[in-house]
Amino acid sequence: MAKLMVLVGVFALSFCVAMAADQSALQDFCVAESNSQVLLNGLACKKASSVEASDFSFSGLHIAGNTSNAVGSRVTLVSATQIPGLNTLGISLARIDYAPWGINPPHAHPRATEILTVIEGSLEVGFVTSNPDNRLISKILNKGDVFVFPIGLIHYQKNVGNGNAMAIAGLSSQNPGVITIANAVFGSKPDISTDILVRAFQVDKNIISEMQSKF
Ligand SMILES: *[C@@H]1O[C@H](CO)[C@@H](O)[C@H](O)[C@H]1NC(C)=O
């Protein structure tokens, strides 16, 4: 019996590691109850009878994000945090604004594949495959073009025009998560030891210190 439990445990664990995507819903909806103290994978459900249309709605995605920052882009995310009704449904949405030549820097979503469509302007987009190939798959997108960034892979976008650009992206998680590479590696709190980054990036200590000072 104990042996069986261990086997079941190992199987469940390997399944979790292999599948980082959201679980499928077991009911029509599970609108997030913002006051709940219950901790679970996702958010606790509100009583179905008190669910309203506003739980499934968000307004304001027509408003451009403020791109006055170091990278020249802004992501406005509409996830289960903004729409309680998205809880357990495995999907979310983002509007991305780009200043002329602005970038959405290399980042990864640990829990979501992303499908992006260009609404205005032109973007250079790309993602890098995992080791050992680390192949860059990139393309220039124009208005109306669509591109997919597979779950977990490092990807980026750059506005390659003199005007503003805007894209809308769908993501296959209610809470996709973002790991911005530069911030995570050079701006962790506390810092990753300089000697580790010196060896990992094969550059001088001063370069690592400079990178760390920027994040
Ligand atoms: C945009 O962000 C910049 C930098 O934080 C700020 O100075 C500026 O007032 C913001 N613009 C608007 C319209 O909110």
The ligand as an SDF file (V2000), in Angstrom:
LIG
                    3D

 14 14  0  0  0  0  0  0  0  0999 V2000
    4.1560   58.4180  -18.3510 C   0  0  0  0  0  0  0  0  0  0  0  0
    5.2000   57.9780  -17.5080 O   0  0  0  0  0  0  0  0  0  0  0  0
    6.1710   58.9850  -17.2550 C   0  0  0  0  0  0  0  0  0  0  0  0
    7.3170   58.3190  -16.5030 C   0  0  0  0  0  0  0  0  0  0  0  0
    6.8660   57.6120  -15.3810 O   0  0  0  0  0  0  0  0  0  0  0  0
    5.5180   60.1180  -16.4880 C   0  0  0  0  0  0  0  0  0  0  0  0
    6.4780   61.1160  -16.2390 O   0  0  0  0  0  0  0  0  0  0  0  0
    4.3770   60.6790  -17.3270 C   0  0  0  0  0  0  0  0  0  0  0  0
    3.6930   61.6680  -16.5940 O   0  0  0  0  0  0  0  0  0  0  0  0
    3.4050   59.5710  -17.7240 C   0  0  0  0  0  0  0  0  0  0  0  0
    2.4420   60.1040  -18.6810 N   0  0  0  0  0  0  0  0  0  0  0  0
    1.1440   59.9730  -18.5140 C   0  0  0  0  0  0  0  0  0  0  0  0
    0.2860   60.5510  -19.5880 C   0  0  0  0  0  0  0  0  0  0  0  0
    0.6440   59.4060  -17.5410 O   0  0  0  0  0  0  0  0  0  0  0  0
  1  2  1  0
  1 10  1  0
  2  3  1  0
  3  4  1  0
  3  6  1  0
  4  5  1  0
  6  7  1  0
  6  8  1  0
  8  9  1  0
  8 10  1  0
 10 11  1  0
 11 12  1  0
 12 13  1  0
 12 14  2  0
M  END
$$$$
